[in-house]
């Protein structure tokens, strides 16, 4: 179990995992789940995750180059892509929930809702994990879980507002 947690939340870029969960959760909240097929939803979310990953790495590299006037090299770009791979790891949580719901025969809207709730749960679990790793007091753990729930609720509110 610890290996899975360490793979999912890498020591080098744990914030990327959080971004990945939130971005795909928000994207799925914006999709209706009523008119697309399961495959359309999965592919659009996977493409969006890949574009977000590429955009984040590109923006980081370009930002560094603009401030330091360094040339673009394949090595610099590959390091940024590797560093930001955590975004894809985070995105895999709701995407995996979507695939599991689809494989189990869930309706399109139900599969999207399962993916949304997995994103919410992921944020709460990440907050709890951060609190445990920092040896937070019980009161601090309550605050951390409340923050994760608030962020997750934002994803659900987006779905409600848009639909």
Z-matrix of the N, CA and C atoms (Angstrom, degrees):
N
C 1 1.450
C 2 1.539 1 110.45
N 3 1.321 2 116.33 1 -40.84
C 4 1.468 3 120.01 2 179.97
C 5 1.525 4 110.56 3 -63.93
N 6 1.342 5 116.94 4 -37.59
C 7 1.469 6 120.29 5 178.39
C 8 1.515 7 111.01 6 -61.55
N 9 1.325 8 116.22 7 -43.01
C 10 1.465 9 120.34 8 178.98
C 11 1.520 10 110.12 9 -62.91
N 12 1.333 11 116.99 10 -43.02
C 13 1.467 12 120.73 11 179.10
C 14 1.522 13 110.49 12 -64.24
N 15 1.323 14 117.48 13 -40.92
C 16 1.465 15 120.95 14 179.29
C 17 1.525 16 111.43 15 -67.87
N 18 1.351 17 117.56 16 -34.02
C 19 1.457 18 119.59 17 177.17
C 20 1.519 19 109.79 18 -69.15
N 21 1.320 20 116.21 19 -45.04
C 22 1.446 21 120.85 20 -176.01
C 23 1.528 22 111.22 21 -68.01
N 24 1.312 23 117.28 22 -42.78
C 25 1.458 24 121.69 23 -178.21
C 26 1.527 25 108.01 24 -113.92
N 27 1.338 26 117.29 25 87.40
C 28 1.454 27 120.52 26 -176.73
C 29 1.528 28 111.53 27 -69.66
N 30 1.308 29 116.10 28 149.52
C 31 1.459 30 121.00 29 179.95
C 32 1.528 31 111.43 30 -65.73
N 33 1.338 32 116.69 31 -30.37
C 34 1.463 33 119.94 32 -174.87
C 35 1.530 34 113.80 33 -73.42
N 36 1.321 35 118.82 34 -39.60
C 37 1.456 36 120.69 35 -175.00
C 38 1.528 37 111.48 36 -145.18
N 39 1.321 38 118.02 37 63.86
C 40 1.467 39 118.92 38 -178.61
C 41 1.527 40 112.88 39 -65.77
N 42 1.329 41 117.74 40 -27.30
C 43 1.464 42 118.64 41 179.71
C 44 1.524 43 111.36 42 -65.01
N 45 1.325 44 117.35 43 -28.30
C 46 1.455 45 120.53 44 177.50
C 47 1.521 46 112.04 45 -61.67
N 48 1.325 47 116.40 46 -37.03
C 49 1.470 48 120.75 47 178.13
C 50 1.525 49 109.61 48 -63.48
N 51 1.309 50 116.35 49 -43.36
C 52 1.462 51 120.99 50 179.43
C 53 1.527 52 110.03 51 -62.74
N 54 1.328 53 116.93 52 -45.35
C 55 1.467 54 120.38 53 177.20
C 56 1.525 55 110.78 54 -58.39
N 57 1.304 56 117.02 55 -44.67
C 58 1.466 57 120.56 56 -179.03
C 59 1.517 58 112.41 57 -59.97
N 60 1.326 59 116.59 58 -45.07
C 61 1.469 60 120.78 59 178.49
C 62 1.524 61 110.38 60 -62.02
N 63 1.327 62 116.23 61 -46.95
C 64 1.459 63 120.03 62 -175.83
C 65 1.523 64 112.22 63 -67.61
N 66 1.319 65 117.32 64 -42.25
C 67 1.462 66 120.01 65 -177.40
C 68 1.525 67 110.97 66 -65.56
N 69 1.313 68 117.37 67 -46.26
C 70 1.465 69 119.37 68 -179.56
C 71 1.520 70 110.46 69 -70.44
N 72 1.325 71 117.49 70 -35.63
C 73 1.461 72 119.62 71 174.56
C 74 1.522 73 110.98 72 -60.22
N 75 1.328 74 117.08 73 -45.44
C 76 1.462 75 121.06 74 179.37
C 77 1.529 76 111.25 75 -65.83
N 78 1.315 77 117.00 76 -40.17
C 79 1.462 78 120.31 77 178.48
C 80 1.525 79 110.51 78 -61.86
N 81 1.314 80 116.90 79 -46.43
C 82 1.459 81 120.17 80 179.99
C 83 1.526 82 111.48 81 -66.86
N 84 1.335 83 116.77 82 -32.11
C 85 1.464 84 119.61 83 176.56
C 86 1.522 85 110.47 84 -65.65
N 87 1.320 86 116.13 85 -33.69
C 88 1.464 87 120.22 86 -179.45
C 89 1.526 88 112.06 87 -75.84
N 90 1.329 89 117.41 88 -25.29
C 91 1.463 90 120.28 89 177.80
C 92 1.523 91 108.65 90 -80.06
N 93 1.301 92 115.16 91 146.93
C 94 1.458 93 118.42 92 -175.31
C 95 1.522 94 112.71 93 -76.80
N 96 1.325 95 117.56 94 -35.64
C 97 1.451 96 119.43 95 -174.00
C 98 1.517 97 112.40 96 75.72
N 99 1.333 98 116.74 97 6.86
C 100 1.458 99 120.17 98 -177.07
C 101 1.522 100 112.87 99 -106.29
N 102 1.316 101 117.32 100 -28.32
C 103 1.458 102 119.82 101 -172.32
C 104 1.522 103 113.67 102 -110.89
N 105 1.315 104 118.25 103 -19.57
C 106 1.450 105 121.57 104 -178.47
C 107 1.527 106 110.03 105 -92.61
N 108 1.299 107 114.73 106 164.42
C 109 1.461 108 119.43 107 172.57
C 110 1.525 109 108.28 108 -86.79
N 111 1.319 110 115.64 109 168.14
C 112 1.457 111 119.75 110 174.99
C 113 1.525 112 110.18 111 -56.38
N 114 1.323 113 115.54 112 -45.99
C 115 1.467 114 120.26 113 -177.80
C 116 1.525 115 110.99 114 -63.83
N 117 1.333 116 117.94 115 -42.03
C 118 1.467 117 120.55 116 177.64
C 119 1.522 118 111.13 117 -58.77
N 120 1.316 119 115.95 118 -44.96
C 121 1.462 120 120.42 119 -179.59
C 122 1.522 121 110.91 120 -64.25
N 123 1.316 122 116.46 121 -46.16
C 124 1.462 123 120.43 122 179.99
C 125 1.523 124 111.13 123 -62.01
N 126 1.314 125 116.79 124 -46.56
C 127 1.467 126 119.98 125 -178.80
C 128 1.522 127 111.74 126 -65.52
N 129 1.320 128 117.60 127 -42.34
C 130 1.468 129 118.77 128 -179.83
C 131 1.528 130 110.99 129 -64.98
N 132 1.323 131 117.27 130 -39.15
C 133 1.464 132 120.17 131 178.48
C 134 1.529 133 110.92 132 -69.13
N 135 1.320 134 117.32 133 -38.93
C 136 1.471 135 120.45 134 178.66
C 137 1.528 136 111.12 135 -66.85
N 138 1.322 137 116.59 136 -42.02
C 139 1.471 138 119.92 137 177.41
C 140 1.527 139 110.07 138 -64.35
N 141 1.328 140 117.16 139 -42.09
C 142 1.467 141 120.59 140 178.35
C 143 1.528 142 110.67 141 -62.07
N 144 1.330 143 117.35 142 -41.41
C 145 1.462 144 120.42 143 177.82
C 146 1.522 145 110.57 144 -62.43
N 147 1.320 146 116.69 145 -43.92
C 148 1.467 147 120.37 146 179.26
C 149 1.521 148 111.07 147 -63.78
N 150 1.333 149 117.03 148 -43.30
C 151 1.467 150 120.04 149 178.28
C 152 1.521 151 111.53 150 -64.18
N 153 1.308 152 116.82 151 -39.63
C 154 1.463 153 120.46 152 178.41
C 155 1.527 154 110.04 153 -63.98
N 156 1.321 155 116.35 154 -42.79
C 157 1.468 156 121.54 155 177.81
C 158 1.531 157 110.38 156 -60.30
N 159 1.315 158 116.48 157 -50.14
C 160 1.466 159 120.81 158 179.68
C 161 1.525 160 111.34 159 -62.91
N 162 1.324 161 116.89 160 -42.89
C 163 1.464 162 120.65 161 -179.35
C 164 1.522 163 111.41 162 -64.15
N 165 1.324 164 116.54 163 -41.36
C 166 1.460 165 119.82 164 -179.08
C 167 1.528 166 110.54 165 -65.60
N 168 1.323 167 116.79 166 -45.32
C 169 1.464 168 120.51 167 178.51
C 170 1.531 169 110.57 168 -63.49
N 171 1.327 170 116.79 169 -44.40
C 172 1.459 171 121.11 170 179.63
C 173 1.528 172 111.03 171 -61.43
N 174 1.325 173 116.94 172 -46.05
C 175 1.464 174 120.80 173 -179.73
C 176 1.529 175 111.20 174 -62.04
N 177 1.316 176 116.77 175 -39.38
C 178 1.467 177 120.30 176 177.99
C 179 1.522 178 110.98 177 -63.13
N 180 1.321 179 115.71 178 -46.80
C 181 1.465 180 120.36 179 -179.00
C 182 1.527 181 110.23 180 -65.13
N 183 1.315 182 117.41 181 -46.57
C 184 1.457 183 120.16 182 -179.10
C 185 1.521 184 110.90 183 -64.31
N 186 1.318 185 117.23 184 -41.22
C 187 1.464 186 120.82 185 176.80
C 188 1.517 187 112.19 186 -58.97
N 189 1.338 188 116.61 187 -44.39
C 190 1.465 189 120.40 188 177.77
C 191 1.521 190 110.73 189 -64.10
N 192 1.324 191 116.67 190 -39.94
C 193 1.465 192 120.58 191 -179.49
C 194 1.523 193 111.16 192 -68.01
N 195 1.323 194 117.34 193 -38.72
C 196 1.461 195 120.16 194 179.18
C 197 1.519 196 111.90 195 -66.04
N 198 1.322 197 117.05 196 -36.78
C 199 1.463 198 119.59 197 -179.28
C 200 1.526 199 112.50 198 -82.32
N 201 1.333 200 117.28 199 -24.68
C 202 1.458 201 118.88 200 -176.58
C 203 1.508 202 114.77 201 -115.95
N 204 1.314 203 117.53 202 -2.04
C 205 1.468 204 122.64 203 179.72
C 206 1.532 205 112.34 204 54.33
N 207 1.331 206 115.77 205 38.82
C 208 1.463 207 120.37 206 177.76
C 209 1.522 208 109.37 207 -93.45
N 210 1.309 209 117.48 208 150.76
C 211 1.466 210 119.98 209 178.92
C 212 1.530 211 111.24 210 -76.45
N 213 1.312 212 115.30 211 155.20
C 214 1.452 213 121.14 212 174.97
C 215 1.518 214 108.88 213 -79.24
N 216 1.319 215 115.82 214 128.19
C 217 1.465 216 120.72 215 175.16
C 218 1.516 217 108.42 216 -127.45
N 219 1.318 218 115.25 217 160.13
C 220 1.464 219 119.74 218 177.36
C 221 1.521 220 110.50 219 -60.77
N 222 1.312 221 117.21 220 -38.75
C 223 1.463 222 121.13 221 -179.65
C 224 1.519 223 112.55 222 -62.69
N 225 1.326 224 116.66 223 -43.17
C 226 1.465 225 121.04 224 178.62
C 227 1.529 226 109.68 225 -62.70
N 228 1.314 227 116.20 226 -45.41
C 229 1.459 228 120.62 227 -179.67
C 230 1.527 229 111.89 228 -64.90
N 231 1.327 230 117.22 229 -43.14
C 232 1.471 231 120.83 230 179.18
C 233 1.519 232 111.89 231 -64.77
N 234 1.320 233 117.69 232 -38.50
C 235 1.469 234 120.21 233 177.28
C 236 1.529 235 110.84 234 -63.27
N 237 1.325 236 116.61 235 -41.31
C 238 1.466 237 119.98 236 178.93
C 239 1.522 238 110.85 237 -65.83
N 240 1.323 239 116.38 238 -42.11
C 241 1.469 240 119.79 239 177.95
C 242 1.524 241 110.97 240 -62.59
N 243 1.321 242 116.77 241 -41.15
C 244 1.467 243 120.77 242 177.82
C 245 1.515 244 111.76 243 -64.77
N 246 1.313 245 116.01 244 -42.92
C 247 1.465 246 120.69 245 179.75
C 248 1.527 247 110.80 246 -62.16
N 249 1.330 248 116.48 247 -42.98
C 250 1.454 249 120.63 248 -176.36
C 251 1.519 250 114.04 249 -86.50
N 252 1.326 251 117.97 250 4.23
C 253 1.467 252 121.26 251 175.70
C 254 1.525 253 110.84 252 -58.45
N 255 1.310 254 116.92 253 -21.86
C 256 1.466 255 121.06 254 177.57
C 257 1.528 256 111.31 255 -57.24
N 258 1.323 257 117.82 256 -29.93
C 259 1.466 258 120.56 257 176.54
C 260 1.524 259 111.16 258 -59.27
N 261 1.314 260 116.57 259 -41.33
C 262 1.463 261 121.12 260 179.11
C 263 1.531 262 110.01 261 -68.33
N 264 1.314 263 116.53 262 -37.80
C 265 1.466 264 119.46 263 176.88
C 266 1.520 265 110.98 264 -59.45
N 267 1.322 266 116.54 265 -45.38
C 268 1.459 267 119.83 266 178.49
C 269 1.511 268 112.09 267 -65.31
N 270 1.320 269 116.34 268 -42.50
C 271 1.464 270 120.80 269 179.34
C 272 1.516 271 111.52 270 -62.35
N 273 1.325 272 116.56 271 -25.35
C 274 1.465 273 119.74 272 -177.72
C 275 1.528 274 112.41 273 -66.85
N 276 1.312 275 118.17 274 -21.82
C 277 1.476 276 120.19 275 -179.25
C 278 1.528 277 110.79 276 -64.41
N 279 1.343 278 119.27 277 -60.22
C 280 1.472 279 117.15 278 178.54
C 281 1.531 280 112.77 279 -67.71
N 282 1.327 281 117.84 280 -30.52
C 283 1.470 282 119.24 281 178.68
C 284 1.524 283 110.76 282 -65.93
N 285 1.311 284 117.25 283 -40.35
C 286 1.462 285 120.90 284 177.72
C 287 1.529 286 110.42 285 -65.32
N 288 1.326 287 117.24 286 -40.75
C 289 1.466 288 120.22 287 177.25
C 290 1.528 289 110.37 288 -61.83
N 291 1.320 290 116.69 289 -38.91
C 292 1.461 291 121.31 290 177.67
C 293 1.524 292 110.85 291 -62.64
N 294 1.328 293 116.98 292 -44.68
C 295 1.466 294 121.78 293 179.86
C 296 1.532 295 110.60 294 -64.82
N 297 1.316 296 116.99 295 -43.70
C 298 1.469 297 120.47 296 -179.28
C 299 1.533 298 110.38 297 -63.68
N 300 1.327 299 116.40 298 -43.24
C 301 1.467 300 119.44 299 178.84
C 302 1.526 301 110.79 300 -64.12
N 303 1.322 302 116.49 301 -41.64
C 304 1.466 303 121.37 302 178.13
C 305 1.522 304 109.85 303 -61.60
N 306 1.337 305 116.51 304 -47.52
C 307 1.465 306 121.09 305 -178.13
C 308 1.524 307 112.07 306 -64.40
N 309 1.317 308 116.63 307 -28.57
C 310 1.465 309 119.27 308 -179.61
C 311 1.528 310 112.24 309 -86.62
N 312 1.337 311 117.13 310 2.11
C 313 1.452 312 120.44 311 174.71
C 314 1.514 313 115.13 312 91.73
N 315 1.322 314 117.58 313 12.36
C 316 1.462 315 120.03 314 -179.87
C 317 1.525 316 110.49 315 -67.03
N 318 1.296 317 115.86 316 149.42
C 319 1.461 318 121.75 317 174.74
C 320 1.524 319 109.03 318 -64.17
N 321 1.323 320 115.80 319 159.88
C 322 1.465 321 121.25 320 -177.20
C 323 1.527 322 112.22 321 -54.92
N 324 1.313 323 117.39 322 -51.49
C 325 1.463 324 120.58 323 -178.51
C 326 1.531 325 111.37 324 -64.17
N 327 1.314 326 117.44 325 -36.77
C 328 1.463 327 121.46 326 177.83
C 329 1.525 328 110.59 327 -65.34
N 330 1.330 329 117.10 328 -40.53
C 331 1.467 330 121.00 329 178.32
C 332 1.522 331 110.90 330 -63.76
N 333 1.328 332 116.92 331 -42.08
C 334 1.467 333 120.33 332 177.91
C 335 1.525 334 109.87 333 -64.22
N 336 1.324 335 117.28 334 -42.40
C 337 1.468 336 120.08 335 177.94
C 338 1.523 337 111.65 336 -62.57
N 339 1.324 338 117.49 337 -39.29
C 340 1.466 339 120.59 338 176.86
C 341 1.523 340 110.12 339 -61.31
N 342 1.323 341 116.69 340 -41.99
C 343 1.464 342 120.44 341 178.56
C 344 1.529 343 110.65 342 -64.76
N 345 1.332 344 116.80 343 -40.89
C 346 1.466 345 119.94 344 178.25
C 347 1.517 346 111.54 345 -62.04
N 348 1.326 347 115.73 346 -46.24
C 349 1.465 348 118.94 347 -178.85
C 350 1.522 349 111.53 348 -67.98
N 351 1.337 350 117.44 349 -29.03
C 352 1.469 351 118.89 350 175.93
C 353 1.528 352 110.08 351 -68.76
N 354 1.327 353 117.21 352 -33.75
C 355 1.466 354 120.35 353 176.31
C 356 1.531 355 110.01 354 -66.09
N 357 1.331 356 116.16 355 -43.80
C 358 1.465 357 120.35 356 177.70
C 359 1.523 358 109.82 357 -60.89
N 360 1.317 359 116.47 358 -48.65
C 361 1.473 360 120.38 359 179.93
C 362 1.520 361 110.60 360 -61.43
N 363 1.329 362 117.00 361 -39.35
C 364 1.463 363 120.37 362 178.52
C 365 1.514 364 111.83 363 -59.51
N 366 1.321 365 117.27 364 -43.39
C 367 1.460 366 120.22 365 179.58
C 368 1.527 367 111.45 366 -64.05
N 369 1.324 368 116.38 367 -41.55
C 370 1.468 369 120.17 368 178.37
C 371 1.530 370 110.33 369 -64.55
N 372 1.323 371 116.72 370 -43.72
C 373 1.470 372 120.52 371 179.61
C 374 1.527 373 110.59 372 -63.98
N 375 1.332 374 117.22 373 -40.83
C 376 1.465 375 119.63 374 178.33
C 377 1.522 376 111.18 375 -62.14
N 378 1.333 377 116.93 376 -41.61
C 379 1.468 378 120.04 377 176.94
C 380 1.529 379 110.84 378 -62.37
N 381 1.313 380 115.59 379 -43.91
C 382 1.462 381 119.83 380 179.10
C 383 1.525 382 110.72 381 -62.86
N 384 1.314 383 116.71 382 -44.49
C 385 1.462 384 121.70 383 178.27
C 386 1.529 385 111.07 384 -60.91
N 387 1.335 386 116.86 385 -43.39
C 388 1.463 387 120.60 386 178.14
C 389 1.525 388 110.42 387 -62.08
N 390 1.317 389 116.43 388 -41.87
C 391 1.460 390 120.21 389 178.97
C 392 1.514 391 112.37 390 -64.30
N 393 1.317 392 116.54 391 -42.29
C 394 1.469 393 120.32 392 179.51
C 395 1.531 394 110.00 393 -65.88
N 396 1.339 395 116.67 394 -44.10
C 397 1.466 396 120.28 395 179.66
C 398 1.523 397 112.07 396 -62.64
N 399 1.342 398 116.97 397 -31.27
C 400 1.466 399 120.04 398 -179.52
C 401 1.530 400 112.58 399 -91.18
N 402 1.324 401 115.08 400 5.14
C 403 1.477 402 121.78 401 -179.38
C 404 1.531 403 111.20 402 56.77
N 405 1.321 404 115.37 403 45.66
C 406 1.457 405 121.54 404 -179.99
C 407 1.521 406 110.87 405 -65.24
N 408 1.301 407 115.34 406 150.58
C 409 1.461 408 120.94 407 174.91
C 410 1.529 409 107.79 408 -72.35
N 411 1.331 410 117.84 409 164.91
C 412 1.471 411 119.23 410 177.23
C 413 1.527 412 113.00 411 -55.15
N 414 1.320 413 117.76 412 -40.81
C 415 1.459 414 120.94 413 178.14
C 416 1.527 415 111.68 414 -63.60
N 417 1.322 416 116.65 415 -40.69
C 418 1.463 417 120.59 416 177.97
C 419 1.525 418 111.00 417 -66.56
N 420 1.342 419 116.42 418 -36.98
C 421 1.468 420 119.79 419 176.67
C 422 1.526 421 111.36 420 -62.73
N 423 1.316 422 116.45 421 -40.08
C 424 1.464 423 120.23 422 178.08
C 425 1.525 424 109.57 423 -61.27
N 426 1.334 425 116.76 424 -44.01
C 427 1.462 426 120.63 425 178.57
C 428 1.526 427 110.93 426 -62.19
N 429 1.317 428 116.64 427 -44.55
C 430 1.464 429 120.42 428 -178.62
C 431 1.529 430 111.52 429 -63.15
N 432 1.311 431 116.56 430 -44.30
C 433 1.466 432 119.93 431 178.23
C 434 1.530 433 109.85 432 -64.74
N 435 1.324 434 117.30 433 -38.50
C 436 1.471 435 120.63 434 178.33
C 437 1.530 436 110.68 435 -63.21
N 438 1.320 437 117.85 436 -38.23
C 439 1.464 438 120.90 437 177.77
C 440 1.531 439 109.66 438 -65.05
N 441 1.327 440 117.42 439 -45.14
C 442 1.464 441 120.71 440 177.30
C 443 1.514 442 111.76 441 -60.46
N 444 1.326 443 116.85 442 -41.48
C 445 1.464 444 120.62 443 178.55
C 446 1.522 445 110.87 444 -65.91
N 447 1.322 446 116.55 445 -37.89
C 448 1.465 447 120.04 446 178.34
C 449 1.524 448 110.92 447 -64.13
N 450 1.316 449 117.64 448 -44.37
C 451 1.464 450 120.86 449 178.39
C 452 1.535 451 109.93 450 -63.84
N 453 1.314 452 116.65 451 -42.86
C 454 1.457 453 120.36 452 177.82
C 455 1.513 454 112.21 453 -64.38
N 456 1.323 455 116.17 454 -38.45
C 457 1.457 456 120.35 455 177.82
C 458 1.522 457 110.51 456 -62.07
N 459 1.336 458 116.54 457 -33.74
C 460 1.458 459 119.94 458 176.53
C 461 1.518 460 111.86 459 -58.50
N 462 1.325 461 117.09 460 -38.26
C 463 1.466 462 121.49 461 177.80
C 464 1.529 463 110.28 462 -65.62
N 465 1.323 464 116.07 463 -43.47
C 466 1.467 465 120.25 464 179.91
C 467 1.530 466 110.15 465 -66.94
N 468 1.316 467 117.66 466 -40.26
C 469 1.467 468 121.38 467 178.66
C 470 1.535 469 109.64 468 -62.51
N 471 1.322 470 117.83 469 -38.88
C 472 1.461 471 120.73 470 176.42
C 473 1.526 472 110.90 471 -57.50
N 474 1.324 473 116.53 472 -44.46
C 475 1.471 474 119.61 473 178.51
C 476 1.521 475 110.61 474 -62.89
N 477 1.315 476 117.02 475 -43.36
C 478 1.465 477 120.53 476 -178.54
C 479 1.530 478 110.63 477 -64.16
N 480 1.316 479 116.76 478 -44.47
C 481 1.464 480 120.92 479 -178.03
C 482 1.523 481 111.40 480 -65.12
N 483 1.315 482 116.87 481 -39.60
C 484 1.464 483 120.76 482 -176.62
C 485 1.524 484 113.67 483 -81.95
N 486 1.314 485 117.06 484 -13.59
C 487 1.468 486 118.51 485 -176.60
C 488 1.488 487 108.52 486 -129.85
